[in-house]
Amino acid sequence: MEPDYTLSNQDDPALREVLQANFRAHAESKGLVPDFQPLVIRLKRDGVLLGGMIARTGRKWLFIDLLSLPMTEHGSGIGSRLMAMAEAEAIRRGCVGAFLNTINFQAPGFYQKLGYEEFGRLPHDDPRLDRIWFRKSLA
């Protein structure tokens, strides 16, 4: 029987679960134990959720998926505090390094000030949209 392919523009939690199970099974078949754990930091003021970070740790690395604050908080030190909290927790979890990617118009200078070094770049026709990968040793 021919498989059924469906293209969608909506997130699919059930599909995400199946994909993660497939990845886990493949890793386990190679003798690797999945050890990924979420690392989430919520930023609230007066009970209102303003932003924060969604990250994960695994295989001795911290991967920062999303970090976002309202523009009114840019330059306030809150972003640096979130990064420091995540890095401290990652070290507590046994991580040796951190990595993330960002886009040129977002915050590459912010990450560089925190000691992150660029290790890859995907250029775009519009240089404001270059995707940049950063890493930092936590050892």
Secondary structure, DSSP 8 states (H G I E B T S, - for coil): --------SS--HHHHHHHHHHHHHHHHHTT-----EEEEEEEEETTEEEEEEEEEEETTEEEEEEEE--GGGTTSSHHHHHHHHHHHHHHHTT--EEEEEEETTS-HHHHHHTT-EEEEEE--SSGGG-EEEEEEE--
